[in-house]
Amino acid sequence: MSSDDYAEVAREYYNSAVHQIYRECWGGENHHLGIFDDVDDFYHAAKKANENLVGKLRIDPECRILDIGSGFCGLPRFIARNTPCRRITALNISDKENDFARRKNDEEGLGDMISVIEADYNDMPFADDEFDILVSQDSMLHSPDKKMLLRECARVLKKGGQFVFSDILEESTLSREEAERIYARVRVPHLSSFHYYRRELPKAGFNVDEVQDLGSENLAKSYQAVHDILSGKKDRLVKEVDVPLDVIENALAGLSYWVEKALERKIGWGLFAATHS
């Protein structure tokens, strides 16, 4: 499939009944994994992931920040509430998620600070050198051409600008058969790796400042939490929200498999901090 085809796959995935599952399991706030150091609650673990990423950024009131694959806009709202930045753009491909994000931004009085744009991050509707900081949380896995994505990120980011992102990664121990089952859950053609981003970021024009292994244990705990929340809400989602039972059962099976492979250290989670050279 082409890049456009995969973009449509991602749009359909997040616009499907999965949208309601994500809203229920992530609470309509953060749409990513969590750091469970000293906390057991998934909500607080997700907040710690926000704090960890934002702690890498050099933010001033005049800077312009772009979040790619922004989901429910949890990270842009966190930035708006906790930093001096007042101009944040959230780019996301799902109109359902974007409609929800805009409503929530307005409800929290942050709508004037956060612009939600519906587009494919492999082909961004922005001028060259438009942003001072570029961030992303656990969304770049959906790109079918990550080299093209990194070049596009470099295009819209100013020289000297920061690019800080986390992503779900595969390890060399993951077999092809296991990989296909991993990819199938989120309908992606492949995952990246620590080695891949270390190699390709410089080729795209970035200096790699830091690589942080966020731990396959945190990945396992995050998806176990999502599994347990979904399992507990299954009956209500079927009876009151009309989410098809087979969609929920398939989601639970996929989540369980991701937890299993994370515990086996065959998939992991990393954060990359880079500067546009």
Summary of the structure (lengths in Angstrom):
residues: 277
radius of gyration: 17.6
end to end distance: 32.3
largest distance: 53.6
contacts: 952
relative contact order: 0.16
helix: 49%
strand: 20%
